[in-house]
């Protein structure tokens, strides 16, 4: 093939691939939407579930999902979102590490006319399009109600409170729910909080330190640990194990992590709050694809995020202990009965 023909062939191939690249991306917007999923972390087991269930549901609807995990770093998460925007995604689904630190990134999405869905945790003071989560106040109420139903009533009950990450708006909602139940009992002296603290980034090792500090301060006369999720419960229980108190102190949790469900069967953790992630993730995929196609799916509620009333959908949660673990978490296929042995 002489050089003139090879040059002609080369320019034809170049033009074709440019046209194809342009049409395929533009085409992707409607027929095959591209979703940018920006996660705070994949450290906790639940986020791996969310990622996999969401991606599978979105792909089933014809979409493609690009996942980024920020490893609990705000600067990195803003960068992740900026790069998803520059890659031309059609919609962003964000689990903020810090709901107040995403305002700038959302502004960039607004400028690029890319809709934003806040997933599980609320992005504050920003023009987002939807918020999908569980009833997080109910999570806290379920945890505290479990304790008040099992704590001694013949003397003041002594409890330790381990809250979630101070950067996480959900941690405040869980505490609010717990306060709704506990405040009257604390006021009447029926419950005494011997120690309380927030676990930075929900780290189990931070929760263990908080529990060590509680035992140093209050001794081993502790009736319960109101831990805000299974990760922090696991950290606190490590400390209880070292003090020979595991199984003698009530411990709450959230997320129905596998390790937590095994602890509940063994009796070192008392309960967890099961949040059917499949419902949340599948609904989020449906909304994301619909929004990417220019539709305006309806919401069942709304929340003030400090800037606007955000159309929202909240899923229900289930309080789980040894008695109903099979009928809930196992029946739902979240964990197998064999895995809990
Ligand atoms: C919360 C979430 C909980 C828990 C925690 C730690 O925002 O709602 O399910 O996992 O983060 O990641």
Boltz pocket constraint, residues with backbone or C-beta under 6 A from the ligand:
constraints:
  - pocket:
      binder: B
      contacts: [[A, 44], [A, 46], [A, 120], [A, 121], [A, 164], [A, 168], [A, 170], [A, 171], [A, 202], [A, 229], [A, 254], [A, 255]]
      max_distance: 6.0
